[in-house]
Amino acid sequence: MESVGAYEAKTHLPKLLERVMKGERITITKHGVPVAVLQPHDSRKVFNTKSVIAELRDFRDRHSLRGPSLRDMIEEGRR
């Protein structure tokens, strides 16, 4: 993986993006310290919204704070 400085990355961003589109990974450094990586987008990480919502609901049903409800806390604050 190639490294480029932040100034060079800013100056040559369009060229770097072309290289990334071809599959390269490029590390951007600031004063020699890696701060970011340009890499191709991973299209496999696209999530199905309905399945994510279903997973969140399942998680909510399996986990509880076992404390007062939000309604109880609101009422407590009004007294």
Backbone bond lengths (Angstrom), bond angles and torsions (degrees), N, CA, C in turn:
res aa  C-N    CA-C-N  psi(-1)  N-CA   C-N-CA  omega(-1)  CA-C   N-CA-C  phi
1 M - - - 1.451 - - 1.524 107.70 -
2 E 1.297 115.57 130.51 1.464 121.08 -178.47 1.526 109.97 -83.02
3 S 1.324 116.28 151.40 1.457 122.28 175.89 1.522 109.05 -116.07
4 V 1.335 115.57 142.00 1.464 121.15 173.87 1.521 107.73 -134.82
5 G 1.321 115.22 149.57 1.456 120.33 177.38 1.520 111.37 -72.48
6 A 1.325 115.86 159.38 1.464 121.25 -178.01 1.530 111.42 -60.07
7 Y 1.328 117.31 -41.71 1.461 119.82 -179.89 1.520 111.01 -62.89
8 E 1.340 115.40 -45.08 1.472 119.86 178.82 1.528 110.41 -63.34
9 A 1.334 116.46 -40.04 1.470 119.91 179.19 1.517 110.86 -61.99
10 K 1.339 115.97 -42.28 1.466 119.97 179.01 1.525 110.53 -64.50
11 T 1.309 115.89 -42.39 1.461 120.95 -176.91 1.524 112.65 -69.80
12 H 1.334 116.84 -36.06 1.463 120.92 -173.50 1.532 112.79 -116.77
13 L 1.326 117.38 28.99 1.463 120.38 -176.37 1.528 113.61 -54.90
14 P 1.312 120.85 -46.25 1.472 118.72 -179.95 1.531 113.06 -57.72
15 K 1.345 117.10 -40.67 1.467 120.01 178.70 1.528 110.90 -66.61
16 L 1.340 116.29 -40.19 1.468 119.89 179.03 1.529 110.70 -64.20
17 L 1.324 116.52 -39.90 1.473 119.77 178.94 1.527 111.39 -64.43
18 E 1.311 117.21 -36.55 1.464 120.39 176.53 1.524 110.08 -61.39
19 R 1.320 116.54 -43.16 1.464 120.39 179.25 1.527 111.11 -65.23
20 V 1.323 115.70 -40.11 1.470 119.97 179.06 1.523 110.30 -64.54
21 M 1.328 117.21 -38.68 1.461 120.74 178.52 1.526 111.47 -62.49
22 K 1.319 116.49 -23.31 1.467 121.05 178.19 1.526 111.65 -88.23
23 G 1.341 116.87 1.60 1.457 120.18 174.85 1.515 116.62 109.93
24 E 1.320 118.26 -2.51 1.468 120.30 -179.17 1.533 111.36 -76.47
25 R 1.322 114.99 153.66 1.469 122.33 170.89 1.521 106.70 -113.59
26 I 1.325 116.78 133.36 1.462 121.30 -176.51 1.525 108.64 -129.56
27 T 1.335 116.15 127.26 1.457 121.57 177.09 1.517 109.01 -90.05
28 I 1.330 116.01 133.20 1.460 121.15 176.01 1.525 107.32 -102.26
29 T 1.337 115.73 130.09 1.457 120.34 -178.37 1.524 110.66 -116.55
30 K 1.319 114.58 156.39 1.458 120.87 173.54 1.518 106.02 -129.08
31 H 1.311 116.32 115.32 1.466 122.47 -175.24 1.520 110.93 55.60
32 G 1.342 115.59 38.53 1.459 121.28 176.62 1.515 115.69 82.92
33 V 1.336 117.03 -2.42 1.466 121.35 -179.13 1.527 109.00 -102.10
34 P 1.337 118.87 125.08 1.470 120.52 178.73 1.536 111.14 -61.47
35 V 1.330 115.98 130.78 1.465 120.32 179.80 1.528 112.98 -124.47
36 A 1.325 117.94 -18.39 1.463 120.28 -178.69 1.521 109.82 -160.15
37 V 1.324 114.78 161.09 1.459 120.98 176.26 1.521 108.43 -129.48
38 L 1.323 115.97 127.12 1.467 121.16 171.65 1.518 105.75 -92.36
39 Q 1.324 115.67 125.34 1.459 119.31 179.26 1.520 108.72 -147.62
40 P 1.335 116.91 158.72 1.459 119.66 179.80 1.531 111.15 -61.09
41 H 1.298 115.58 147.91 1.459 121.85 177.32 1.519 109.57 -65.66
42 D 1.318 116.74 137.07 1.466 121.45 179.40 1.526 108.08 -94.95
43 S 1.311 116.74 99.49 1.462 121.13 -176.50 1.525 112.04 -68.07
44 R 1.342 117.84 -13.65 1.465 120.06 178.26 1.516 111.62 -71.47
45 K 1.324 118.23 -13.68 1.456 121.23 -177.50 1.528 112.40 -89.59
46 V 1.301 118.15 17.48 1.448 122.00 176.78 1.526 107.80 -78.60
47 F 1.319 116.43 127.05 1.450 121.29 -175.42 1.525 111.20 -103.25
48 N 1.315 114.77 143.87 1.449 121.14 173.84 1.526 107.18 -81.98
49 T 1.314 117.26 118.31 1.460 122.18 -174.52 1.523 111.89 -56.88
50 K 1.307 117.60 -44.16 1.466 120.51 -177.52 1.527 111.19 -63.50
51 S 1.319 117.71 -39.15 1.462 119.26 -179.58 1.528 110.84 -71.27
52 V 1.325 118.21 -34.27 1.466 120.73 176.96 1.521 110.35 -65.36
53 I 1.331 116.98 -43.70 1.470 120.77 178.51 1.518 109.85 -62.82
54 A 1.316 117.92 -41.99 1.466 121.29 178.70 1.529 110.74 -61.94
55 E 1.334 117.04 -41.03 1.465 120.28 178.03 1.519 111.53 -65.09
56 L 1.328 117.56 -39.87 1.466 120.69 177.53 1.525 111.45 -64.10
57 R 1.314 116.86 -42.02 1.473 119.88 178.55 1.525 110.89 -64.68
58 D 1.322 116.59 -40.75 1.459 120.93 177.80 1.528 110.39 -62.47
59 F 1.322 116.81 -43.21 1.467 121.30 177.81 1.520 110.09 -61.01
60 R 1.342 116.47 -45.27 1.464 121.07 -179.85 1.520 110.98 -60.50
61 D 1.327 116.75 -39.88 1.462 120.35 -179.03 1.529 112.15 -69.34
62 R 1.329 117.13 -30.25 1.468 120.66 -178.06 1.521 113.25 -87.41
63 H 1.335 118.36 -15.38 1.468 121.38 -176.46 1.524 110.01 -124.54
64 S 1.318 115.34 140.32 1.458 120.06 179.71 1.518 109.46 -140.33
65 L 1.313 116.66 149.03 1.455 120.90 176.14 1.529 111.30 -80.20
66 R 1.319 116.33 -15.58 1.460 122.95 178.09 1.528 112.47 52.22
67 G 1.272 116.47 38.79 1.454 121.56 178.37 1.515 109.02 -126.88
68 P 1.305 116.33 -166.10 1.467 119.15 178.06 1.530 110.36 -63.96
69 S 1.307 115.31 150.25 1.462 119.70 178.33 1.526 109.69 -73.23
70 L 1.297 115.55 163.67 1.454 120.61 177.81 1.519 110.17 -58.94
71 R 1.320 116.69 -40.86 1.463 121.51 178.97 1.532 110.43 -60.45
72 D 1.351 116.92 -43.72 1.464 120.52 178.80 1.531 111.29 -62.30
73 M 1.323 116.85 -40.65 1.469 119.82 179.53 1.524 111.11 -66.51
74 I 1.322 117.33 -37.83 1.469 120.34 178.13 1.523 109.73 -64.64
75 E 1.317 116.12 -45.76 1.465 120.22 179.25 1.525 110.85 -62.30
76 E 1.332 117.36 -39.55 1.466 121.92 178.98 1.530 110.08 -61.05
77 G 1.328 116.90 -39.32 1.456 120.63 -179.61 1.514 113.46 -71.00
78 R 1.310 118.90 -19.77 1.467 122.50 -179.05 1.522 112.74 -83.31
79 R 1.314 116.31 -14.01 1.478 118.30 -177.44 1.478 112.12 -80.55
